[in-house]
Amino acid sequence: MAKLLEGPAMGLFQKWGINVPHHVVISDPDQLETLAAANPWMKNAKMVAKAHEALGGRFKLGLVKVNLDLAGVKAAAKEILAREVDGMKISQVIVAEMIEHTEEYYLCVKSTREGAEILMAKFGGIEVEANWDKVQRNFVEVGEKSAPGQCTELAKRCGFTGDLAQKMAACAHSLFDMFDNEDGQYIEINPVVVDKRTGDVVALDAVTMLDGDARFRHKDWNFNWAAEFGRAYTDSEKEIMEIDSKVKGSVKLIEIPGGEVALLPAGGGASVFYSDAVVNLGGTIANYSEYSGDPPGWAVQALTERVAALHGIKHIIVGGAIANFTDVKVTFQGIIAGFRNAKDKGLLKGVKIWVRRGGPNEAIGLAAMRELKNEGFDIEVFDRYTPLTDIVDMALGKKKV
């Protein structure tokens, strides 16, 4: 599950016919004059300026400024962009028109084991959590579509009547279409409001989470995911995410500064196992990563080079259990090429490499890994008969090689 920031999320809402406030995203207050010349609404509307980051409690942190004119927006943006929160420098501000309204409502579509639920309430904002039992729901089975009539019935159950009931039903139907066609996981609009000026139903604020691994199906997904760790993604993380979106199988990387043991595991299960084992023995991990689903060698090579470049590492643990269909020879060719490139760049000095793997073409792959010792690499290679636990024990000096 991957989260979108407000700006790109609003773009998707507009694509599916859901009204959102006029908005722009800036990284420099000086951009506002040029944007205002191209967006007449900025000269006349009252506006809100918010930190465009994946942060909770932005209002309490002073990262939301409301009821601003253009001069006020410029001052607010300058103040927000100068802020740093828990080590994360604020890099963008989203500026949106304020929508005058009286009532606030709630709308959500979320994935379940059996399909999806459409949730709606005739209240919104902070009232939702206090009245969760009063939120109305429609269930849609996997492979089924939400019928407009079902959304109308849902709106009436919530207490909406007349024209507003039809508008809420139409918004719910559009939201489900967006969820269904954009590989949605969880999309929540809180609040939904009625614009006093136009009478339109508007999505004022939203949480948008999609299936990040589905990017290859969506050629128009030109946005980056919101960072999930209270910091921006590093260049290496973004590069691997871009590669992951284009290949069969999977390559993943999240950096954890300060760790001494880098991990290059085959699959998510091996990633969790090695992480737990290292920490349990008092070690520190430098990253989360994995390659799985038989990715091409060049993708594994790119991942290997980024892992080898992690600062301060003393060990790299490669591989995992016995693969069912991932070709050990092909993936190891990628890893070997990555190690060679890293060594040519002056990396891997003082770093010991530990390899354990089984699966298709394992004998060829492991033999090629062992040859790296003849090229000056400090490497130990083991086959399927060596327990995974032993690799960690040996790497952390708890057991002799």
TORKOL-4160 file (C-alpha; in steps of 0.2 Angstrom, whole numbers, padded with zeros to 4 digits, m for minus):
401
<pt num="1" X="0000" Y="0000" Z="0000"/>
<pt num="2" X="0007" Y="0017" Z="m0005"/>
<pt num="3" X="0001" Y="0034" Z="0000"/>
<pt num="4" X="m0001" Y="0049" Z="m0011"/>
<pt num="5" X="0002" Y="0067" Z="m0006"/>
<pt num="6" X="m0013" Y="0079" Z="m0008"/>
<pt num="7" X="m0008" Y="0087" Z="m0025"/>
<pt num="8" X="m0007" Y="0071" Z="m0035"/>
<pt num="9" X="m0022" Y="0064" Z="m0026"/>
<pt num="10" X="m0032" Y="0079" Z="m0031"/>
<pt num="11" X="m0027" Y="0076" Z="m0049"/>
<pt num="12" X="m0034" Y="0058" Z="m0048"/>
<pt num="13" X="m0050" Y="0065" Z="m0040"/>
<pt num="14" X="m0052" Y="0077" Z="m0055"/>
<pt num="15" X="m0049" Y="0063" Z="m0067"/>
<pt num="16" X="m0064" Y="0053" Z="m0060"/>
<pt num="17" X="m0075" Y="0068" Z="m0060"/>
<pt num="18" X="m0074" Y="0072" Z="m0041"/>
<pt num="19" X="m0074" Y="0091" Z="m0037"/>
<pt num="20" X="m0058" Y="0097" Z="m0028"/>
<pt num="21" X="m0053" Y="0115" Z="m0023"/>
<pt num="22" X="m0042" Y="0125" Z="m0035"/>
<pt num="23" X="m0024" Y="0121" Z="m0030"/>
<pt num="24" X="m0006" Y="0123" Z="m0034"/>
<pt num="25" X="0010" Y="0115" Z="m0026"/>
<pt num="26" X="0026" Y="0126" Z="m0024"/>
<pt num="27" X="0043" Y="0123" Z="m0018"/>
<pt num="28" X="0048" Y="0142" Z="m0017"/>
<pt num="29" X="0037" Y="0157" Z="m0012"/>
<pt num="30" X="0043" Y="0166" Z="m0027"/>
<pt num="31" X="0034" Y="0155" Z="m0038"/>
<pt num="32" X="0017" Y="0162" Z="m0032"/>
<pt num="33" X="0018" Y="0178" Z="m0043"/>
<pt num="34" X="0020" Y="0168" Z="m0059"/>
<pt num="35" X="0006" Y="0155" Z="m0054"/>
<pt num="36" X="m0006" Y="0169" Z="m0049"/>
<pt num="37" X="m0004" Y="0177" Z="m0066"/>
<pt num="38" X="m0009" Y="0160" Z="m0074"/>
<pt num="39" X="m0023" Y="0156" Z="m0060"/>
<pt num="40" X="m0035" Y="0170" Z="m0058"/>
<pt num="41" X="m0043" Y="0162" Z="m0043"/>
<pt num="42" X="m0028" Y="0166" Z="m0033"/>
<pt num="43" X="m0031" Y="0184" Z="m0034"/>
<pt num="44" X="m0048" Y="0184" Z="m0028"/>
<pt num="45" X="m0051" Y="0169" Z="m0017"/>
<pt num="46" X="m0046" Y="0166" Z="0002"/>
<pt num="47" X="m0033" Y="0153" Z="0002"/>
<pt num="48" X="m0026" Y="0140" Z="0014"/>
<pt num="49" X="m0007" Y="0135" Z="0014"/>
<pt num="50" X="m0002" Y="0118" Z="0020"/>
<pt num="51" X="0014" Y="0108" Z="0021"/>
<pt num="52" X="0014" Y="0096" Z="0007"/>
<pt num="53" X="0021" Y="0081" Z="0016"/>
<pt num="54" X="0015" Y="0065" Z="0024"/>
<pt num="55" X="0014" Y="0072" Z="0041"/>
<pt num="56" X="0000" Y="0069" Z="0054"/>
<pt num="57" X="m0006" Y="0084" Z="0065"/>
<pt num="58" X="m0001" Y="0097" Z="0053"/>
<pt num="59" X="m0013" Y="0110" Z="0060"/>
<pt num="60" X="m0006" Y="0107" Z="0078"/>
<pt num="61" X="0012" Y="0109" Z="0071"/>
<pt num="62" X="0008" Y="0126" Z="0064"/>
<pt num="63" X="0010" Y="0119" Z="0046"/>
<pt num="64" X="m0008" Y="0125" Z="0041"/>
<pt num="65" X="m0012" Y="0143" Z="0038"/>
<pt num="66" X="m0030" Y="0148" Z="0033"/>
<pt num="67" X="m0040" Y="0163" Z="0027"/>
<pt num="68" X="m0025" Y="0170" Z="0017"/>
<pt num="69" X="m0024" Y="0182" Z="0003"/>
<pt num="70" X="m0010" Y="0181" Z="m0010"/>
<pt num="71" X="0002" Y="0191" Z="0001"/>
<pt num="72" X="m0003" Y="0181" Z="0016"/>
<pt num="73" X="0000" Y="0165" Z="0006"/>
<pt num="74" X="0018" Y="0170" Z="0002"/>
<pt num="75" X="0022" Y="0174" Z="0020"/>
<pt num="76" X="0015" Y="0158" Z="0026"/>
<pt num="77" X="0024" Y="0148" Z="0012"/>
<pt num="78" X="0040" Y="0156" Z="0017"/>
<pt num="79" X="0037" Y="0151" Z="0035"/>
<pt num="80" X="0032" Y="0133" Z="0032"/>
<pt num="81" X="0046" Y="0130" Z="0020"/>
<pt num="82" X="0059" Y="0136" Z="0033"/>
<pt num="83" X="0052" Y="0122" Z="0045"/>
<pt num="84" X="0060" Y="0106" Z="0050"/>
<pt num="85" X="0050" Y="0092" Z="0059"/>
<pt num="86" X="0058" Y="0077" Z="0067"/>
<pt num="87" X="0073" Y="0079" Z="0055"/>
<pt num="88" X="0062" Y="0081" Z="0039"/>
<pt num="89" X="0064" Y="0097" Z="0030"/>
<pt num="90" X="0048" Y="0104" Z="0023"/>
<pt num="91" X="0051" Y="0105" Z="0004"/>
<pt num="92" X="0034" Y="0109" Z="m0003"/>
<pt num="93" X="0018" Y="0119" Z="0001"/>
<pt num="94" X="0001" Y="0116" Z="m0006"/>
<pt num="95" X="m0010" Y="0131" Z="m0009"/>
<pt num="96" X="m0029" Y="0129" Z="m0011"/>
<pt num="97" X="m0044" Y="0140" Z="m0012"/>
<pt num="98" X="m0055" Y="0140" Z="0004"/>
<pt num="99" X="m0072" Y="0133" Z="0000"/>
<pt num="100" X="m0086" Y="0141" Z="0011"/>
<pt num="101" X="m0097" Y="0128" Z="0018"/>
<pt num="102" X="m0108" Y="0125" Z="0033"/>
<pt num="103" X="m0110" Y="0106" Z="0034"/>
<pt num="104" X="m0096" Y="0092" Z="0033"/>
<pt num="105" X="m0099" Y="0074" Z="0028"/>
<pt num="106" X="m0089" Y="0058" Z="0026"/>
<pt num="107" X="m0085" Y="0046" Z="0012"/>
<pt num="108" X="m0073" Y="0032" Z="0010"/>
<pt num="109" X="m0070" Y="0016" Z="0000"/>
<pt num="110" X="m0058" Y="0003" Z="0007"/>
<pt num="111" X="m0052" Y="m0014" Z="0003"/>
<pt num="112" X="m0058" Y="m0029" Z="0012"/>
<pt num="113" X="m0054" Y="m0048" Z="0011"/>
<pt num="114" X="m0070" Y="m0051" Z="0001"/>
<pt num="115" X="m0071" Y="m0035" Z="m0009"/>
<pt num="116" X="m0073" Y="m0017" Z="m0004"/>
<pt num="117" X="m0084" Y="m0006" Z="0007"/>
<pt num="118" X="m0091" Y="0011" Z="0003"/>
<pt num="119" X="m0094" Y="0021" Z="0019"/>
<pt num="120" X="m0104" Y="0037" Z="0021"/>
<pt num="121" X="m0110" Y="0048" Z="0035"/>
<pt num="122" X="m0120" Y="0064" Z="0036"/>
<pt num="123" X="m0106" Y="0071" Z="0048"/>
<pt num="124" X="m0087" Y="0073" Z="0045"/>
<pt num="125" X="m0071" Y="0080" Z="0052"/>
<pt num="126" X="m0067" Y="0074" Z="0070"/>
<pt num="127" X="m0085" Y="0069" Z="0073"/>
<pt num="128" X="m0082" Y="0053" Z="0063"/>
<pt num="129" X="m0071" Y="0044" Z="0076"/>
<pt num="130" X="m0084" Y="0048" Z="0090"/>
<pt num="131" X="m0098" Y="0042" Z="0080"/>
<pt num="132" X="m0091" Y="0027" Z="0070"/>
<pt num="133" X="m0105" Y="0016" Z="0074"/>
<pt num="134" X="m0117" Y="0027" Z="0064"/>
<pt num="135" X="m0107" Y="0027" Z="0048"/>
<pt num="136" X="m0117" Y="0018" Z="0035"/>
<pt num="137" X="m0109" Y="0005" Z="0023"/>
<pt num="138" X="m0112" Y="m0004" Z="0007"/>
<pt num="139" X="m0102" Y="m0020" Z="0002"/>
<pt num="140" X="m0096" Y="m0024" Z="m0015"/>
<pt num="141" X="m0089" Y="m0041" Z="m0019"/>
<pt num="142" X="m0073" Y="m0044" Z="m0028"/>
<pt num="143" X="m0076" Y="m0042" Z="m0047"/>
<pt num="144" X="m0092" Y="m0033" Z="m0045"/>
<pt num="145" X="m0096" Y="m0015" Z="m0048"/>
<pt num="146" X="m0105" Y="m0002" Z="m0037"/>
<pt num="147" X="m0123" Y="0002" Z="m0045"/>
<pt num="148" X="m0129" Y="0020" Z="m0044"/>
<pt num="149" X="m0145" Y="0014" Z="m0036"/>
<pt num="150" X="m0135" Y="0006" Z="m0022"/>
<pt num="151" X="m0126" Y="0023" Z="m0018"/>
<pt num="152" X="m0143" Y="0032" Z="m0019"/>
<pt num="153" X="m0150" Y="0020" Z="m0006"/>
<pt num="154" X="m0134" Y="0022" Z="0005"/>
<pt num="155" X="m0136" Y="0041" Z="0005"/>
<pt num="156" X="m0154" Y="0040" Z="0010"/>
<pt num="157" X="m0149" Y="0028" Z="0024"/>
<pt num="158" X="m0137" Y="0042" Z="0030"/>
<pt num="159" X="m0151" Y="0054" Z="0031"/>
<pt num="160" X="m0148" Y="0064" Z="0015"/>
<pt num="161" X="m0163" Y="0069" Z="0005"/>
<pt num="162" X="m0167" Y="0077" Z="m0011"/>
<pt num="163" X="m0154" Y="0085" Z="m0022"/>
<pt num="164" X="m0140" Y="0082" Z="m0009"/>
<pt num="165" X="m0144" Y="0064" Z="m0008"/>
<pt num="166" X="m0141" Y="0062" Z="m0027"/>
<pt num="167" X="m0125" Y="0072" Z="m0027"/>
<pt num="168" X="m0118" Y="0062" Z="m0012"/>
<pt num="169" X="m0123" Y="0046" Z="m0022"/>
<pt num="170" X="m0115" Y="0052" Z="m0038"/>
<pt num="171" X="m0099" Y="0057" Z="m0028"/>
<pt num="172" X="m0099" Y="0039" Z="m0020"/>
<pt num="173" X="m0101" Y="0031" Z="m0036"/>
<pt num="174" X="m0087" Y="0041" Z="m0044"/>
<pt num="175" X="m0076" Y="0037" Z="m0029"/>
<pt num="176" X="m0079" Y="0019" Z="m0031"/>
<pt num="177" X="m0074" Y="0020" Z="m0049"/>
<pt num="178" X="m0058" Y="0028" Z="m0045"/>
<pt num="179" X="m0054" Y="0015" Z="m0032"/>
<pt num="180" X="m0058" Y="0001" Z="m0043"/>
<pt num="181" X="m0049" Y="0007" Z="m0059"/>
<pt num="182" X="m0034" Y="0015" Z="m0050"/>
<pt num="183" X="m0030" Y="0000" Z="m0039"/>
<pt num="184" X="m0036" Y="0008" Z="m0024"/>
<pt num="185" X="m0033" Y="0001" Z="m0006"/>
<pt num="186" X="m0040" Y="0015" Z="0005"/>
<pt num="187" X="m0047" Y="0031" Z="m0001"/>
<pt num="188" X="m0056" Y="0042" Z="0012"/>
<pt num="189" X="m0063" Y="0060" Z="0009"/>
<pt num="190" X="m0065" Y="0069" Z="0026"/>
<pt num="191" X="m0073" Y="0081" Z="0024"/>
<pt num="192" X="m0085" Y="0081" Z="0009"/>
<pt num="193" X="m0093" Y="0098" Z="0009"/>
<pt num="194" X="m0106" Y="0108" Z="m0002"/>
<pt num="195" X="m0098" Y="0124" Z="m0009"/>
<pt num="196" X="m0110" Y="0138" Z="m0004"/>
<pt num="197" X="m0106" Y="0148" Z="m0020"/>
<pt num="198" X="m0109" Y="0134" Z="m0033"/>
<pt num="199" X="m0119" Y="0120" Z="m0023"/>
<pt num="200" X="m0106" Y="0107" Z="m0029"/>
<pt num="201" X="m0101" Y="0093" Z="m0018"/>
<pt num="202" X="m0082" Y="0095" Z="m0015"/>
<pt num="203" X="m0068" Y="0084" Z="m0008"/>
<pt num="204" X="m0060" Y="0095" Z="0004"/>
<pt num="205" X="m0047" Y="0084" Z="0011"/>
<pt num="206" X="m0043" Y="0066" Z="0008"/>
<pt num="207" X="m0031" Y="0051" Z="0012"/>
<pt num="208" X="m0027" Y="0041" Z="m0004"/>
<pt num="209" X="m0018" Y="0024" Z="m0004"/>
<pt num="210" X="m0016" Y="0014" Z="m0019"/>
<pt num="211" X="m0007" Y="m0002" Z="m0023"/>
<pt num="212" X="0011" Y="0004" Z="m0027"/>
<pt num="213" X="0015" Y="m0012" Z="m0036"/>
<pt num="214" X="0002" Y="m0009" Z="m0049"/>
<pt num="215" X="0011" Y="0006" Z="m0057"/>
<pt num="216" X="0016" Y="m0004" Z="m0072"/>
<pt num="217" X="m0003" Y="m0004" Z="m0077"/>
<pt num="218" X="m0005" Y="0015" Z="m0076"/>
<pt num="219" X="0005" Y="0025" Z="m0089"/>
<pt num="220" X="m0002" Y="0041" Z="m0082"/>
<pt num="221" X="0005" Y="0038" Z="m0064"/>
<pt num="222" X="0018" Y="0052" Z="m0065"/>
<pt num="223" X="0019" Y="0055" Z="m0047"/>
<pt num="224" X="0030" Y="0049" Z="m0032"/>
<pt num="225" X="0023" Y="0041" Z="m0017"/>
<pt num="226" X="0023" Y="0050" Z="m0001"/>
<pt num="227" X="0038" Y="0044" Z="0011"/>
<pt num="228" X="0031" Y="0034" Z="0025"/>
<pt num="229" X="0045" Y="0036" Z="0038"/>
<pt num="230" X="0044" Y="0054" Z="0043"/>
<pt num="231" X="0057" Y="0059" Z="0030"/>
<pt num="232" X="0059" Y="0061" Z="0011"/>
<pt num="233" X="0064" Y="0046" Z="0001"/>
<pt num="234" X="0082" Y="0045" Z="m0004"/>
<pt num="235" X="0088" Y="0046" Z="m0022"/>
<pt num="236" X="0093" Y="0027" Z="m0021"/>
<pt num="237" X="0076" Y="0023" Z="m0014"/>
<pt num="238" X="0067" Y="0032" Z="m0028"/>
<pt num="239" X="0078" Y="0024" Z="m0041"/>
<pt num="240" X="0074" Y="0007" Z="m0035"/>
<pt num="241" X="0055" Y="0011" Z="m0034"/>
<pt num="242" X="0056" Y="0017" Z="m0052"/>
<pt num="243" X="0065" Y="0001" Z="m0057"/>
<pt num="244" X="0052" Y="m0009" Z="m0047"/>
<pt num="245" X="0038" Y="m0001" Z="m0056"/>
<pt num="246" X="0045" Y="m0007" Z="m0073"/>
<pt num="247" X="0050" Y="m0025" Z="m0071"/>
<pt num="248" X="0043" Y="m0042" Z="m0068"/>
<pt num="249" X="0045" Y="m0048" Z="m0050"/>
<pt num="250" X="0051" Y="m0036" Z="m0037"/>
<pt num="251" X="0065" Y="m0026" Z="m0030"/>
<pt num="252" X="0064" Y="m0015" Z="m0015"/>
<pt num="253" X="0075" Y="m0004" Z="m0004"/>
<pt num="254" X="0073" Y="0006" Z="0012"/>
<pt num="255" X="0088" Y="0014" Z="0020"/>
<pt num="256" X="0091" Y="0013" Z="0039"/>
<pt num="257" X="0105" Y="0025" Z="0043"/>
<pt num="258" X="0118" Y="0019" Z="0056"/>
<pt num="259" X="0116" Y="0000" Z="0053"/>
<pt num="260" X="0132" Y="m0011" Z="0051"/>
<pt num="261" X="0123" Y="m0026" Z="0043"/>
<pt num="262" X="0116" Y="m0023" Z="0025"/>
<pt num="263" X="0103" Y="m0035" Z="0019"/>
<pt num="264" X="0101" Y="m0041" Z="0001"/>
<pt num="265" X="0088" Y="m0055" Z="0004"/>
<pt num="266" X="0078" Y="m0066" Z="m0008"/>
<pt num="267" X="0060" Y="m0062" Z="m0004"/>
<pt num="268" X="0050" Y="m0053" Z="0010"/>
<pt num="269" X="0051" Y="m0068" Z="0021"/>
<pt num="270" X="0070" Y="m0069" Z="0021"/>
<pt num="271" X="0070" Y="m0050" Z="0024"/>
<pt num="272" X="0060" Y="m0052" Z="0040"/>
<pt num="273" X="0070" Y="m0067" Z="0045"/>
<pt num="274" X="0087" Y="m0059" Z="0043"/>
<pt num="275" X="0082" Y="m0043" Z="0051"/>
<pt num="276" X="0075" Y="m0051" Z="0066"/>
<pt num="277" X="0090" Y="m0063" Z="0068"/>
<pt num="278" X="0102" Y="m0048" Z="0067"/>
<pt num="279" X="0093" Y="m0038" Z="0079"/>
<pt num="280" X="0091" Y="m0052" Z="0091"/>
<pt num="281" X="0110" Y="m0055" Z="0092"/>
<pt num="282" X="0113" Y="m0037" Z="0095"/>
<pt num="283" X="0117" Y="m0031" Z="0078"/>
<pt num="284" X="0110" Y="m0016" Z="0068"/>
<pt num="285" X="0103" Y="m0017" Z="0051"/>
<pt num="286" X="0107" Y="m0004" Z="0038"/>
<pt num="287" X="0092" Y="m0007" Z="0026"/>
<pt num="288" X="0076" Y="m0016" Z="0021"/>
<pt num="289" X="0077" Y="m0024" Z="0004"/>
<pt num="290" X="0072" Y="m0039" Z="m0006"/>
<pt num="291" X="0072" Y="m0046" Z="m0023"/>
<pt num="292" X="0059" Y="m0059" Z="m0027"/>
<pt num="293" X="0047" Y="m0065" Z="m0041"/>
<pt num="294" X="0062" Y="m0069" Z="m0053"/>
<pt num="295" X="0067" Y="m0051" Z="m0057"/>
<pt num="296" X="0079" Y="m0048" Z="m0072"/>
<pt num="297" X="0097" Y="m0048" Z="m0068"/>
<pt num="298" X="0100" Y="m0029" Z="m0072"/>
<pt num="299" X="0086" Y="m0024" Z="m0059"/>
<pt num="300" X="0095" Y="m0035" Z="m0046"/>
<pt num="301" X="0112" Y="m0027" Z="m0051"/>
<pt num="302" X="0105" Y="m0010" Z="m0048"/>
<pt num="303" X="0098" Y="m0015" Z="m0031"/>
<pt num="304" X="0115" Y="m0023" Z="m0026"/>
<pt num="305" X="0125" Y="m0007" Z="m0031"/>
<pt num="306" X="0113" Y="0004" Z="m0020"/>
<pt num="307" X="0115" Y="m0008" Z="m0005"/>
<pt num="308" X="0134" Y="m0009" Z="m0007"/>
<pt num="309" X="0135" Y="0010" Z="m0006"/>
<pt num="310" X="0126" Y="0011" Z="0011"/>
<pt num="311" X="0137" Y="0021" Z="0023"/>
<pt num="312" X="0146" Y="0012" Z="0037"/>
<pt num="313" X="0142" Y="m0006" Z="0033"/>
<pt num="314" X="0153" Y="m0020" Z="0038"/>
<pt num="315" X="0143" Y="m0035" Z="0032"/>
<pt num="316" X="0131" Y="m0039" Z="0018"/>
<pt num="317" X="0120" Y="m0054" Z="0019"/>
<pt num="318" X="0114" Y="m0061" Z="0002"/>
<pt num="319" X="0101" Y="m0073" Z="m0002"/>
<pt num="320" X="0088" Y="m0083" Z="0008"/>
<pt num="321" X="0079" Y="m0100" Z="0008"/>
<pt num="322" X="0076" Y="m0112" Z="m0007"/>
<pt num="323" X="0068" Y="m0103" Z="m0022"/>
<pt num="324" X="0054" Y="m0111" Z="m0031"/>
<pt num="325" X="0056" Y="m0102" Z="m0048"/>
<pt num="326" X="0068" Y="m0087" Z="m0046"/>
<pt num="327" X="0083" Y="m0092" Z="m0056"/>
<pt num="328" X="0098" Y="m0091" Z="m0044"/>
<pt num="329" X="0110" Y="m0091" Z="m0059"/>
<pt num="330" X="0102" Y="m0075" Z="m0066"/>
<pt num="331" X="0099" Y="m0066" Z="m0050"/>
<pt num="332" X="0117" Y="m0070" Z="m0044"/>
<pt num="333" X="0124" Y="m0063" Z="m0061"/>
<pt num="334" X="0116" Y="m0047" Z="m0057"/>
<pt num="335" X="0122" Y="m0047" Z="m0039"/>
<pt num="336" X="0140" Y="m0051" Z="m0045"/>
<pt num="337" X="0140" Y="m0037" Z="m0058"/>
<pt num="338" X="0134" Y="m0025" Z="m0044"/>
<pt num="339" X="0147" Y="m0030" Z="m0032"/>
<pt num="340" X="0161" Y="m0028" Z="m0046"/>
<pt num="341" X="0154" Y="m0011" Z="m0051"/>
<pt num="342" X="0154" Y="m0006" Z="m0032"/>
<pt num="343" X="0172" Y="m0012" Z="m0030"/>
<pt num="344" X="0178" Y="m0002" Z="m0045"/>
<pt num="345" X="0170" Y="0013" Z="m0037"/>
<pt num="346" X="0181" Y="0010" Z="m0021"/>
<pt num="347" X="0166" Y="0003" Z="m0011"/>
<pt num="348" X="0166" Y="m0013" Z="m0001"/>
<pt num="349" X="0182" Y="m0010" Z="0008"/>
<pt num="350" X="0182" Y="m0019" Z="0025"/>
<pt num="351" X="0165" Y="m0026" Z="0020"/>
<pt num="352" X="0162" Y="m0045" Z="0022"/>
<pt num="353" X="0149" Y="m0053" Z="0011"/>
<pt num="354" X="0139" Y="m0068" Z="0016"/>
<pt num="355" X="0129" Y="m0079" Z="0004"/>
<pt num="356" X="0117" Y="m0093" Z="0007"/>
<pt num="357" X="0104" Y="m0098" Z="m0007"/>
<pt num="358" X="0096" Y="m0113" Z="m0015"/>
<pt num="359" X="0084" Y="m0115" Z="m0030"/>
<pt num="360" X="0085" Y="m0117" Z="m0049"/>
<pt num="361" X="0103" Y="m0116" Z="m0056"/>
<pt num="362" X="0110" Y="m0114" Z="m0038"/>
<pt num="363" X="0126" Y="m0124" Z="m0042"/>
<pt num="364" X="0130" Y="m0112" Z="m0056"/>
<pt num="365" X="0126" Y="m0097" Z="m0046"/>
<pt num="366" X="0135" Y="m0102" Z="m0030"/>
<pt num="367" X="0150" Y="m0107" Z="m0040"/>
<pt num="368" X="0151" Y="m0090" Z="m0049"/>
<pt num="369" X="0149" Y="m0081" Z="m0031"/>
<pt num="370" X="0164" Y="m0091" Z="m0025"/>
<pt num="371" X="0175" Y="m0085" Z="m0039"/>
<pt num="372" X="0173" Y="m0068" Z="m0032"/>
<pt num="373" X="0186" Y="m0073" Z="m0019"/>
<pt num="374" X="0199" Y="m0074" Z="m0032"/>
<pt num="375" X="0195" Y="m0056" Z="m0037"/>
<pt num="376" X="0199" Y="m0050" Z="m0020"/>
<pt num="377" X="0182" Y="m0050" Z="m0012"/>
<pt num="378" X="0180" Y="m0055" Z="0006"/>
<pt num="379" X="0166" Y="m0067" Z="0004"/>
<pt num="380" X="0159" Y="m0084" Z="0011"/>
<pt num="381" X="0147" Y="m0094" Z="0001"/>
<pt num="382" X="0135" Y="m0108" Z="0007"/>
<pt num="383" X="0122" Y="m0119" Z="m0001"/>
<pt num="384" X="0105" Y="m0124" Z="0005"/>
<pt num="385" X="0112" Y="m0136" Z="0018"/>
<pt num="386" X="0118" Y="m0122" Z="0029"/>
<pt num="387" X="0104" Y="m0115" Z="0040"/>
<pt num="388" X="0100" Y="m0097" Z="0038"/>
<pt num="389" X="0103" Y="m0094" Z="0057"/>
<pt num="390" X="0121" Y="m0100" Z="0055"/>
<pt num="391" X="0124" Y="m0086" Z="0042"/>
<pt num="392" X="0119" Y="m0072" Z="0054"/>
<pt num="393" X="0128" Y="m0081" Z="0069"/>
<pt num="394" X="0144" Y="m0081" Z="0058"/>
<pt num="395" X="0142" Y="m0063" Z="0052"/>
<pt num="396" X="0141" Y="m0057" Z="0070"/>
<pt num="397" X="0155" Y="m0068" Z="0076"/>
<pt num="398" X="0144" Y="m0079" Z="0087"/>
<pt num="399" X="0149" Y="m0094" Z="0077"/>
<pt num="400" X="0165" Y="m0099" Z="0068"/>
<pt num="401" X="0165" Y="m0101" Z="0049"/>
